[in-house]
């Protein structure tokens, strides 16, 4: 349309009606796109953002066609060159310098920099992941099964899936990790949040793009949508040429992106809301609780302890004290304090003085002073606390493990659950009834593709919107493939 009038009603595919307001009508220009989506809302995508996303996908589509004729050795060489570049101190110092600017800018705007800031540990994991893909087998061209018949056979052959799009927020390491999809002959398109865009540009220019050239691969194998606008991500996920859309970040943003991709008919893999739960049985010693809790609170990521359920029993006071001491130690390890959210009816787990004691709580927007403990409704136990430097944990007392499981299945995003117990039967029942892809018996931070599976992960999926089809909760590069059938006659 050439113009847009205020008050115009626009319907989404699910029948929701949206009304064009004055600001949208003024901002709209010919060539822009309006998308009405029941979950994402009424979205305005300027033509310039459509062009940026289209240009990146164009390059990826062309590269994917070329990759069909590229030998695996060239792809392996790419990983070696990229790893060598990131291992170069001169290269990394330039990346770190750019990243410091991103971090400073984010903090000035009250944004979290916990996952944005690069480190030597992040660098080592990126290099390790790239080198891991160089030695990993590829499903491309691999005969996965053979069905014999009289006079012929049918082979099930692994094949590349196509163009894979990633939208993620402020985690620069994902850019290197997601290159794992290239191992199977797929092409990759990235869109990273504005907080980390300069860092992503530096990694692309100093490591990824030179590695593609040295390996003789087309540049479009790994493309970056160079835009700070959310609209560029919307445009990317609406492109019907994608074979898979992967989104990582905050829950509502990820859900909206997934809805857009589904509306275009593209399969999605979403990695958003997290927050791990630990259930402390009455059949565990109090001194065993602290180690699991403190190891689950070293920093805030999706598998960090968020909610702790304590089964009432003869030693509940001692077990609660062990958990509180561990939470305190986790705060002290970050040179700070801690914050507790205590479910109604569970206040006796916590010293009453904490409900009136003020403590500094460091959030993304800066430090604030709050009471160290506050009461929340049991229905709020599923809230994920996005803390910055001050560990935040919800506490609730339950009468049984079954009650804790019911709360988890009803309120949590259904990602990670851990049971602390010395009773094998309780562990078996917990595993069978907890509706989550990741279940453990100690700390929760083991839920990581590189740690658990020796593979760099592209993301972790919860079961908030249902179980996954045909794969586990960790998405890695070798999960991105399809299967072709080949008919071969014996004569």
C-alpha positions in Angstrom: 0.0 0.0 0.0 1.1 3.6 -0.7 -0.2 5.1 2.5 -1.6 4.1 5.8 -4.5 5.8 7.6 -4.9 6.0 11.4 -7.8 3.9 12.6 -7.4 1.3 9.9 -8.3 -2.2 11.3 -6.0 -5.1 10.4 -6.7 -8.7 11.2 -4.2 -11.4 12.1 -4.6 -14.9 10.9 -6.1 -16.0 14.2 -8.8 -13.3 14.0 -7.3 -10.7 16.4 -7.9 -7.1 15.3 -5.3 -4.4 15.5 -5.8 -0.7 14.9 -3.2 1.5 13.2 -2.4 4.5 15.5 -1.1 7.9 14.5 2.6 7.1 15.1 2.5 4.0 12.9 0.6 5.9 10.2 3.2 8.6 10.2 6.2 6.2 10.2 4.9 4.0 7.4 6.4 4.4 3.9 5.7 2.7 0.6 7.7 -0.5 0.4 7.4 -1.1 4.2 5.6 -4.2 5.4 2.9 -4.6 8.1 2.5 -8.0 9.8 -0.4 -8.7 12.1 0.5 -11.6 14.4 -1.7 -12.8 17.3 1.3 -13.2 19.6 3.8 -10.6 18.3 1.2 -7.9 17.7 1.0 -5.4 14.8 4.6 -5.1 13.5 6.0 -2.4 11.2 9.0 -3.6 9.1 10.7 -0.7 7.2 11.8 -1.4 3.7 15.4 -0.9 4.6 15.2 -3.7 7.2 13.5 -6.0 4.8 16.3 -5.4 2.3 19.0 -6.1 4.9 17.5 -9.4 5.9 16.7 -10.3 2.2 20.3 -9.6 1.2 21.7 -11.8 3.9 19.4 -14.7 3.0 20.1 -14.2 -0.7 23.8 -14.7 0.1 23.1 -17.8 2.2 20.8 -19.4 -0.4 23.5 -18.9 -3.1 26.2 -20.3 -0.7 24.1 -23.3 0.2 23.8 -24.3 -3.5 27.6 -24.1 -3.8 28.2 -26.1 -0.7 26.6 -29.1 -2.4 29.8 -29.4 -4.5 32.3 -28.6 -1.7 34.3 -31.3 -0.2 34.2 -31.9 3.6 37.9 -31.1 3.8 37.2 -27.4 2.9 34.7 -27.2 5.7 37.1 -28.7 8.1 39.7 -26.2 7.0 37.3 -23.4 7.8 37.1 -24.4 11.4 40.8 -24.7 11.7 41.4 -21.2 10.3 38.6 -19.6 12.4 40.0 -21.3 15.6 43.5 -20.1 14.8 42.2 -16.5 14.3 40.5 -16.4 17.6 43.6 -17.9 19.3 45.7 -15.1 17.9 46.3 -12.6 20.7 46.4 -9.6 18.3 43.0 -10.6 16.9 41.4 -11.2 20.3 42.7 -8.0 21.7 40.9 -6.1 19.0 37.7 -8.1 19.6 38.0 -7.5 23.3 38.5 -3.8 22.7 35.3 -3.5 20.6 33.4 -5.6 23.2 34.5 -3.3 26.0 32.7 -0.5 24.1 29.6 -2.6 23.7 29.6 -3.4 27.4 30.0 0.2 28.4 27.3 1.3 26.1 24.9 -1.4 27.4 25.5 -0.4 31.0 25.0 3.2 30.3 21.6 2.3 28.9 20.7 0.2 31.9 21.1 -3.1 30.0 22.5 -6.3 31.4 26.1 -7.1 30.4 26.4 -10.5 32.1 26.2 -12.5 28.9 27.6 -9.7 26.7 31.1 -9.4 28.1 33.8 -11.6 26.5 36.4 -13.3 28.6 39.4 -15.6 28.2 37.1 -18.4 29.3 34.6 -17.6 26.5 37.4 -17.3 24.0 38.7 -20.8 25.0 35.3 -22.3 24.7 34.8 -20.7 21.3 38.1 -22.1 20.0 37.4 -25.5 21.6 34.0 -25.6 19.9 35.4 -24.7 16.5 38.1 -27.3 16.7 35.6 -29.8 17.9 33.5 -29.4 14.8 36.6 -29.9 12.7 37.0 -33.4 14.1 33.2 -34.2 14.3 31.7 -36.6 11.7 29.3 -35.1 9.3 25.9 -36.6 8.5 26.1 -35.2 5.0 26.3 -38.1 2.6 26.5 -40.7 5.4 24.4 -43.8 4.8 22.4 -44.1 8.0 20.5 -47.2 7.2 20.0 -49.7 4.3 16.8 -51.6 3.6 17.4 -54.6 1.4 14.9 -55.9 -1.2 14.8 -58.5 -3.9 17.0 -57.0 -6.6 17.4 -53.6 -5.1 18.1 -51.7 -1.9 17.0 -48.4 -0.4 19.5 -46.3 1.5 18.7 -43.6 4.0 21.3 -40.9 3.4 22.0 -37.9 5.6 21.9 -34.5 3.8 22.2 -30.8 4.5 19.0 -29.1 5.7 19.4 -25.7 4.1 19.6 -22.1 5.3 19.5 -21.8 9.1 18.6 -18.5 10.7 19.7 -17.5 14.2 18.4 -14.5 16.2 20.1 -14.1 19.6 20.7 -11.2 22.0 24.0 -10.4 23.7 26.1 -13.5 23.6 28.9 -13.2 21.1 30.1 -16.7 21.6 26.9 -18.1 20.0 28.2 -16.7 16.7 31.1 -19.1 16.7 29.1 -22.0 18.2 26.4 -21.7 15.6 28.9 -22.2 12.8 28.6 -25.9 13.7 25.7 -26.1 11.3 28.2 -25.5 8.5 29.8 -28.9 9.2 26.8 -30.6 7.7 26.7 -28.4 4.6 24.2 -25.9 5.9 24.4 -22.1 5.5 23.9 -19.8 8.4 22.4 -16.3 8.8 22.8 -14.4 12.1 21.0 -11.5 13.6 22.4 -10.4 17.0 21.0 -7.8 19.4 22.2 -4.2 19.2 24.1 -4.6 22.5 26.6 -7.0 20.9 26.4 -6.0 17.2 29.8 -4.3 17.2 31.4 -7.3 18.8 29.8 -9.6 16.2 31.1 -7.4 13.4 34.6 -7.7 14.8 34.4 -11.5 15.1 33.1 -11.7 11.6 35.7 -9.4 10.1 38.7 -10.7 12.0 38.0 -14.4 12.2 35.0 -15.9 10.4 35.2 -14.1 7.0 39.0 -14.6 6.6 38.6 -18.3 7.5 35.9 -18.7 4.8 38.2 -17.1 2.2 41.2 -19.3 3.3 39.1 -22.4 3.1 37.7 -21.5 -0.4 34.1 -21.3 0.8 31.6 -18.8 -0.4 31.2 -15.8 2.0 27.4 -16.3 2.2 28.0 -19.6 4.2 28.0 -17.4 7.3 26.1 -14.1 6.9 25.4 -11.4 9.5 22.2 -9.2 9.2 24.0 -5.9 10.0 21.2 -4.0 11.8 20.4 -2.8 15.2 16.6 -2.9 14.6 14.3 -5.7 15.9 12.5 -5.3 12.6 15.4 -6.9 10.9 15.0 -10.0 13.0 11.3 -10.1 12.2 12.0 -9.8 8.5 14.6 -12.6 8.7 12.2 -15.0 10.4 9.4 -14.3 7.9 11.6 -15.3 5.0 10.1 -18.5 3.6 13.4 -19.7 2.2 14.6 -20.7 5.7 14.9 -24.4 6.5 15.1 -23.7 10.3 14.7 -20.7 12.5 16.5 -20.6 15.9 15.9 -17.9 18.5 17.6 -17.4 21.8 17.0 -14.7 24.3 14.3 -13.4 26.6 11.0 -15.4 26.7 8.5 -12.9 25.2 10.9 -11.9 22.3 11.7 -15.5 21.5 8.0 -16.5 21.6 7.1 -13.7 19.2 9.9 -14.6 16.8 8.9 -18.2 16.8 5.3 -17.3 16.0 6.5 -15.2 13.0 8.6 -18.1 11.7 5.7 -20.6 12.1 3.4 -18.2 10.2 5.8 -18.4 7.3 5.8 -22.2 7.5 9.4 -22.5 8.9 10.2 -25.0 11.6 11.6 -23.4 14.8 13.8 -24.2 17.7 13.3 -21.7 20.5 15.5 -21.1 23.5 14.1 -18.6 25.9 12.8 -18.8 29.4 14.8 -20.9 31.8 15.4 -21.1 35.5 16.3 -24.4 37.2 14.5 -26.0 40.1 16.0 -28.0 42.9 13.9 -30.2 45.2 15.4 -31.1 48.5 14.1 -34.4 49.9 13.7 -35.1 53.6 15.9 -38.1 52.8 19.1 -36.2 52.4 21.6 -34.9 54.9 21.6 -31.1 55.4 25.4 -30.9 54.7 24.8 -32.3 51.2 22.5 -29.5 50.2 24.9 -26.6 50.3 27.3 -27.9 47.6 24.5 -28.5 45.0 23.0 -25.1 45.7 26.2 -23.0 45.6 27.4 -24.7 42.4 24.1 -23.8 40.8 24.5 -20.1 41.5 27.9 -19.1 40.1 26.2 -16.8 37.5 22.9 -16.1 35.8 22.1 -18.2 32.8 19.1 -20.4 31.9 20.3 -23.4 34.0 20.9 -21.3 37.1 19.0 -22.3 40.3 15.8 -20.3 40.3 13.4 -22.1 42.6 14.2 -24.3 45.6 11.6 -26.7 47.0 12.2 -28.1 50.5 10.1 -31.2 51.6 9.0 -30.7 55.1 10.3 -33.3 57.6 12.2 -33.7 60.8 15.3 -32.0 59.5 13.8 -29.3 57.3 15.2 -26.5 59.4 18.7 -27.8 59.0 18.3 -28.4 55.2 16.8 -24.9 54.8 19.8 -23.4 56.8 22.2 -25.3 54.5 20.5 -23.9 51.4 20.4 -20.4 52.8 24.1 -20.6 53.7 24.9 -21.7 50.2 22.9 -18.8 48.7 24.8 -16.4 51.0 28.1 -17.9 49.9 27.1 -17.5 46.2 26.5 -13.8 46.8 29.7 -13.3 48.7 31.6 -15.0 45.8 30.3 -12.1 43.7 31.3 -9.6 46.4 27.7 -9.0 47.3 24.5 -10.2 49.0 21.5 -12.2 47.9 17.7 -11.9 47.4 15.1 -14.4 48.5 11.5 -14.7 47.3 9.6 -16.8 49.8 6.3 -18.4 48.9 3.3 -17.7 51.1 3.1 -20.3 53.9 6.8 -21.0 53.7 8.1 -18.0 55.8 9.2 -20.3 58.6 12.1 -21.5 56.3 13.8 -18.1 56.6 14.9 -16.1 59.6 12.3 -13.5 60.2 14.9 -10.7 60.3 15.6 -11.1 56.6 12.1 -9.8 55.8 13.1 -6.4 57.3 16.8 -6.3 56.6 17.8 -4.0 53.7 20.5 -5.2 51.3 22.1 -3.9 48.1 20.7 -5.8 45.1 22.7 -5.2 41.9 20.5 -5.3 38.8 21.1 -4.4 35.2 20.0 -0.9 35.7 22.3 -0.5 38.7 22.3 -1.2 42.5 19.1 -0.8 44.5 18.3 -1.4 48.2 15.5 -3.9 49.0 14.6 -6.1 51.8 16.7 -9.3 51.7 13.6 -11.5 51.7 10.0 -10.8 50.5 6.9 -12.9 50.2 5.4 -14.0 46.9 2.4 -16.0 45.9 2.9 -19.7 45.2 1.6 -19.0 41.7 4.7 -16.8 41.1 7.2 -19.6 41.7 7.7 -19.9 38.0 9.0 -16.3 37.5 12.6 -16.4 36.3 14.7 -13.9 38.2 17.0 -12.2 35.7 19.6 -11.1 38.2 22.9 -9.4 37.4 25.4 -9.7 40.3 23.1 -10.6 43.2 21.8 -14.2 43.2 18.0 -14.4 43.5 16.2 -17.5 44.5 12.6 -18.5 45.2 11.9 -20.8 48.2 8.9 -22.9 49.0 8.1 -25.6 51.5 6.2 -28.7 50.2 4.7 -31.7 51.9 6.1 -34.2 49.4 8.2 -34.7 46.3 5.0 -35.3 44.3 3.8 -31.8 45.4 7.1 -30.3 44.2 6.8 -32.1 40.9 3.2 -30.8 40.4 4.4 -27.2 41.1 7.2 -27.6 38.6 5.0 -29.1 35.9 2.4 -26.4 36.4 4.4 -23.3 37.0 7.9 -23.6 35.6 9.1 -23.3 32.0 9.9 -27.0 32.4 13.6 -26.9 31.6 15.8 -28.3 34.5 14.9 -30.2 37.6 17.2 -31.7 40.2 16.4 -33.9 43.2 18.7 -34.1 46.2 17.9 -37.4 47.9 19.6 -40.5 49.1 16.6 -42.7 48.1 16.9 -44.4 44.7 13.2 -45.0 44.5 12.5 -41.2 44.9 14.9 -40.5 42.1 13.2 -43.0 39.8 9.8 -41.5 40.6 11.1 -38.0 40.1 12.6 -38.8 36.7 9.4 -40.5 35.5 7.0 -37.8 36.6 8.9 -34.5 36.1 8.0 -33.0 32.7 11.4 -31.7 31.7 14.1 -32.6 29.2 16.9 -32.2 31.8 16.8 -34.1 35.1 19.7 -34.5 37.6 20.6 -35.4 41.2 23.0 -32.5 42.2 23.7 -29.0 40.8 21.8 -27.7 37.8 24.6 -26.1 35.8 25.6 -29.3 34.1 22.8 -28.6 31.5 25.1 -27.3 28.8 25.9 -29.0 25.4 29.7 -28.5 25.6 29.8 -29.7 29.3 27.4 -32.6 29.0 27.8 -33.8 25.4 31.3 -32.5 24.4 29.6 -30.5 21.7 29.1 -26.7 21.4 25.4 -26.0 21.8 23.3 -23.7 19.7 20.8 -23.5 22.5 18.7 -25.3 25.1 15.0 -25.9 24.6 12.5 -26.1 27.5 9.2 -27.9 27.3 7.1 -24.8 28.1 5.2 -25.2 24.9 5.4 -29.0 24.6 7.9 -31.7 24.1 10.3 -31.7 21.2 9.9 -33.9 18.2 12.7 -36.3 17.4 15.6 -34.7 19.4 16.8 -33.8 22.9 16.7 -30.4 24.5 20.2 -29.5 23.4 20.4 -28.3 19.8 23.9 -28.8 18.3 25.3 -28.5 14.8 24.9 -32.1 13.9 21.2 -32.1 14.8 20.6 -29.9 11.7 20.1 -32.4 8.9 17.6 -34.1 6.8 17.3 -37.6 5.3 17.1 -38.5 1.6 16.2 -42.0 0.3 18.3 -43.5 -2.5 17.2 -46.4 -4.7 20.0 -48.7 -5.9 19.5 -51.8 -8.1 21.8 -54.7 -7.6 22.4 -55.2 -11.3 
